[in-house]
Amino acid sequence: MTRKLIIAATTAALAFAATACNTVSGAGEDLQSASDTVADEM
């Protein structure tokens, strides 16, 4: 029982970490795109 709980908690933590990385990566790409647009206009 304890082993299953540890495996479930670890899996959930990895899923949350992967989601956070994708979100930060997407935000970085959006900021880069916005800065490129501003630079092109100047």
C-alpha positions as CSV (number, residue, x, y, z in Angstrom):
1,M,0.0,0.0,0.0
2,T,2.8,2.5,0.9
3,R,4.7,1.6,-2.2
4,K,1.6,2.4,-4.4
5,L,1.2,5.7,-2.6
6,I,4.8,6.7,-3.2
7,I,4.6,5.8,-6.8
8,A,1.4,7.8,-7.3
9,A,2.8,10.8,-5.5
10,T,6.0,10.7,-7.6
11,T,4.0,10.3,-10.8
12,A,1.9,13.3,-9.9
13,A,4.9,15.4,-9.0
14,L,6.6,14.6,-12.3
15,A,3.4,15.4,-14.2
16,F,3.1,18.8,-12.5
17,A,6.8,19.5,-13.2
18,A,6.4,18.7,-16.8
19,T,3.4,20.9,-17.1
20,A,5.2,23.8,-15.4
21,C,8.2,23.5,-17.8
22,N,5.9,23.6,-20.8
23,T,4.1,26.6,-19.5
24,V,7.3,28.6,-18.8
25,S,8.7,27.6,-22.2
26,G,5.5,28.8,-23.9
27,A,5.6,32.1,-22.0
28,G,9.3,32.6,-23.1
29,E,8.4,32.0,-26.7
30,D,5.5,34.5,-26.5
31,L,7.9,37.1,-24.9
32,Q,10.5,36.5,-27.6
33,S,7.9,36.9,-30.3
34,A,6.6,40.2,-28.8
35,S,10.1,41.6,-28.5
36,D,10.9,40.7,-32.1
37,T,7.7,42.5,-33.2
38,V,8.7,45.6,-31.3
39,A,12.2,45.5,-32.6
40,D,11.0,45.2,-36.2
41,E,8.7,48.3,-35.7
42,M,11.5,50.4,-34.3
